[in-house]
Structures are given as C-alpha cells and as structure tokens.
Amino acid sequence: MKRRTSLVFASVLFIIASLILSTTNTIYKVIPPTYAQTNAAALTNTTTLTANHTIANSIGTAIKEGLQINEQVKYFDNASGYLVYPATATNTSTTSGKKLPAVVMIHEFWGINDNIRTMARTLAKQAGYVVLAVDLFKGHSTNDPNQASQLVKSVRVNPQEAISNLQAAVNYVSSLPFVDSTKIASLGWCFGGGQSLQLALHSEQHPLAATILYYGTPLVIDKQELSKIKWPVLGIFGDHDQANPLPLINAFKAALDSDGVTNEILIYKGLGHAFANPSGANYAPQQTADAWQKTLTFLSKYL
C-alpha cells in the first residue's frame, strides 16, 4: 500500500513538473519582432530602434539606437516615402526649440529598395538629420534592369508629375514641427541624382539649402537653367562614366562657375557609373566611403 501511494505521489510530481516546464518554455519563447507599416502623416505608431538593435549600412558602418522609422509616409497623391529621424527630435524641439535639418533622398532607377532605406537610416544616424526617401515609381521597385528602364521612362514622359512629387516632399518635411524649413537639402544617385538636380531647378517657391547628385542623369549644362540655383551644389562622378562623359561633367562645372553657383565637383579616377552602389559591378568601396564622408562634410557645412 505504501509503495502504491509513493508511486502515485511520484507520478503527480512528474506531471506538475512537466506543466511547470511547459509553461516556462512558453513564457521565455523568443518571438521575432514585427515592424508594422505606419501612417506617418500623423507620425504615429513609429518603430523605435533601440541600442540593442543594429543596422548595417551599405558602406560597412554599424548603426545603433535612436532612430524613429515611418515606413509609409503619404506625402503626395500617389506616393508614400520612407521617413527616418532621430528619436530625440520631438523632445529636442519641444524642450530647447532646436529644429533639425532635413534631406529629401531620391532613389536610383531601381526604386526604393533596401539600399536606399539603409542609406536613409545611415544619414539620419550619422548626421542627425530628418531624412525622407521619396518614391517616384508609385510603389514599384525592381531588380530587373528592363523593368527599371520602363519605370524611368514613365517618369520621363511626365516630368511635371515627378517635380510635383519632389516639391511635395519638400513641403512635407518642412511642415514637420521638428524640422528647420530653411535647412533642407536633396540627395540622389544616378536617376535620383538627375532628379535632385531637377528639384533644384524647380524650387523657386521653396529654396533649398544644398543639392547633391551622385553621377546624376541627365546632367543639365544650360547656363540659364542652372542660374536658377542659389545654393551650393555637390556633384560626385567617376571619370569613366559612360552616362556622364568627362567633357559633360566639365561643362556642368563650367556652367555652374559661370553662374556663380557655389559648387564642389568630385571626379574619381578610373571609376564608372554607379560606383557607390554595393550591389553593382562598378562598386568601389574605398572611394564610396570617401565620397560619403565628403557628402557628410558638405551637408554639415551648409545645413
């Protein structure tokens, strides 16, 4: 009888221990975080990247902590952008009245992809700016060069819509309570570099503080057109860029100089088009890192 009682007691203890272990496993199960898309027009439901969350940028630098991300910012009729800014932005503007510069970032002909999102986070973290990566392709992005060419063509046939899109982006970041509306720059690569220049040529209603283009296409060399720019321009190129031959780059600089536009034109020897894109065949990491540092210095100087 005693032996049977002991066996029953042991069985009960085993069941209880099993239940406790099961509950413990459930409690401590690691659940992967889900970052929901947000309605950034109201700046709500933002994702905070804490010190324990690391992002690797496209030039090899690790980024940690302190970013607020809004994945879907409705800033134009048919376009949603990617907004990133320091987590302290709202507190700083409230407590000290200090507002932040902003950068309108414009994608390559691939559309908004992981590279552009990474660069937006990189700039926001390293420089402390508000960054809005715009969308000129109405939600489309691709890895297929043929499809990308078609997306670019859709913009080329209706250039005014793209200009209105970019102007709306400037107005959007200007309206944010923690942004200094007098310190807004544009930055783009390739197709986006050309659009950065186009924005500069159509910013009479809201002058910019700086314009940056990485091997932008197409380049404008008409002096009368470029005379509309009243702020500094940074142009970054490779001297083997078939889309922007060296004589064209030199003509661009000469036209800016002739109009008295403050400019810095950097030409890297031996490099072709899109040398700053880590996914491309022409990627040059050392020169890309140098160009990025010069980009940060330029923005710091004029923002």
N, C-alpha and C positions, 0 to 999 in steps of 0.2 A: 504493500500500500504506500509506504513512504517513498519507495522507488518510483511508483507511478506518479505520485504527487511531484516529485522532483523533476521528472521528465516533462510533465505538463507545465510546471513553472519555467523550466528552461526554454520550452517552446514559445511561451508567452514573451519571455525576454527577447528571444530571437526576432519575433515578429515586431516588437516595439523598436528594437534597434534598427531593423530594416526600414521601418517607417521613418525613423529619425534621419537615417542616412539618405533616403529618397528625398525627404523634404529639404535637407541641407543641399543636396545636388541641385534641386530646383531653385533654391534661393540664390546660389552662387553661380548659376549658369550664366556664361558670358553672352549677352545679347548684343549683336552688332548694331551700332548706332545708325539711325535712319535720318537723313537730312532732307526734310521736305522742301519742295519749292515754295516760294513765298510770294505774297503780294507786296512788292517793295514800294508800291505807290504810297502805301500808308506806313512803310518802314516798320512792319510788324512781323512777328514770327521769324526773327532772324536767327541764323545759326552762329553761335559763338565758338571760335576756335581757341581752346584754352592752351595753357602751357604744355599740356600733355599730348596735344595734337600737332603732329609735324607734317608740313607740306614740303615736298622737294620741288624746287623751281627748275626751269629749263636750262639754267646755267650752273647748276650744281650746288647752289647755296640752300641750306635748310632753313625753313621759315617756321617759327613757333609763335603761338599765343597771340591774343589781342586783335583778331580780325572779326568783323561782322560781315556776313555774306548774304546778299539777297540774289537768288538765282534768276528770278524772273521779274525784272523791273519794267513795267509798262510805261515807257516814256514817249512813245509815238504810236500812231494809229494801228499799225500792223507789225510792230517790232517790240520785243522785250530784250532788255540788256542784262548784264551781269554786273552787279554793284558790289564793291568791296570798300570798306573803310575801317580805320582803327576803332576798336571797341570803345575807346575813351572819347571819341569825337563828340558825342552828345553831351557827356558830362563836362568836357572841357569848355564847350561853347556856352554852357549854362552857367558854370561857376566863374570862369575868367573872361568870358566874352570873346575868347580867341577862336577864330574860324580857320578852317583848313583849305589849302589849295585843292584843286580837282583836275583830273586828267580824263579826257574823252579818248578812249583807246579803240582803235579801229583794226579789225581783223584782216588777215590775208585773204586770198581768194578761196580758201577752204571754208570760210565762215567761222563762227565762234566754236572753237574746239578746245580740247584740254590744254593745248599750248597757250592759247590766248587767256584762258581762265587762270592758268598758272602765272602768266606774266602780270595779270591784273593783281593777283594776290601778292606777287613779289614786289611790285611797285608800291602797293598800299602799305606793306610791312616795312620795306627798306626806307621809304621816304616819308611815310606817314600821311600820304595823300588819300583823298577820296577818288576812286577810280571807277568809271563806268565803261565797261566794254560793250560797245554798241553792236546791233545786228542789222546789216544791210541786205540780208538774204531772206528775210521773212521766216526765220526759224529753221532754215535749211543749213546743213553743213555736210561736208563730204570728204572722202579720201581719194575720190576718183577725179583726176585732172580734167577729164572731158566734161563731167558734170560741173566741176568748179568753173570751167570756162563758160558754160551756159549760164551759171549764176552771175558771173561777172557781166556777161552780155546783157542779162536782164536789167542790170543797173545802168549799163552804158546807154541803153535805148531810152531810158527815162532818168537822166541825170538829176533833174529837179527834185524828184522824189528822194533820192539819196541825200541831196543837200538839205532838204527839209527835215529829213531824218536826223542828220547831224546837228542841225540848228536846234531841233527839239531836244537832243541830248544835252546840248549846252544849257538850254533853258531849264531842263530838268535838274541838273546838278546845281545850277545857280539858285534854284528855289529851295534847296535843302538848307535847313536852318543852321547847320554847322559848316557850310561852305562859304568861302570868300569869293563872291561872284566876280571880283576883279582879277582873280588869280586862277584862270582856267586855261589849260593847255590841251593840245591834241597830239596824239602819237599813233602812228600806224606803220605797218610793214607791207611792202610790195603793193598790191591793190589798195590796202589800207593806208599806205604811205601817200599814194596818189590822192586818196580821199581826204587825208589830213591836209594836204595842200589845197584841195578844192574847198574845204571848210574855211581855210584861211582867206580864200578869195571871195567868200560869201559870208563874211562876219561883220558887215557894216553895222548891223543892229546891236551886236554884242561882241565887241572886240575881244580878242584873245590876249593872253599874256605870253604865249610861246607856241610854236609849231615845230613838230619833229616828224621827219619822214625817213624811214629806213628803205633805201632803194625804191622810192615811190614811183609808181607808173600810173598814168603817163606824167612826165615832167612838163611843166609849163615854163617856157622861156621868153614869153612875150613881156616886154618891159612894162607896158601899160597895165597889163593884168596884174603883174607882180607888185606894182606900185600901190595896190590896194592894201598890202600887208604893212602894218605899222608896228610890228613887234618882232622879236628875234626868231630866226629860223635855224634849226639844226638839221642838216642833211647827211646821211650816212650811206656810203656806197662802196662797192668793190670796183677796181679798175678793169676787171674782166667781165663786167655785167653786160650781157648782150642786149638786155632790155633797156639799159641806160648806158650807152657807149660813152667813153670818156669825153669826147668832144661835146656831147649833150650835157653832161654833168658840168663841164667847164662853162658852157653857155648859160646854164642855170645860175651858177655863181656870179658870172659876169653881169647878168641881168639884175640880180639882187644887189650887187655892189653899185651898179649904175643908178638904181633907185634909192640908194642909201639905206637899204634894209639890213639891219644887223644880222649877220649870219656866220655860222660855222659849218663848213663843208668838209667832212672827213672822208678820205678816199683810201681804202685799204688795198695794198698791192697784192696782186695775184689771186684775188677773190672774185667769185662770180655772184650771180643773183641769189638772193635768199640765204646768204651765208650765216645769218643769225637764227635760222630755223633748225632745231636739233633733229628734226625728222627728215631733213633734206640731204641730198647728195653733196651739196656745196657747204655743208655746215663746217664752220671754223670756230671751235670752242674758245681758243685763246683770244682771237680778235673779237668774238662776240662778247666775251667778258669785258674786254677793254672798251668796246663801244657802249656797253651797258653802263659802265662806270662813268663814261663821258656824258651819257644821257642823264644820269642822276645829277651830275655836277651842273649840267646846263639847266635842268629844271630847278635845282636849288638856287641857282644864280638869278633866275627870272621869276620864280614863283615865291 
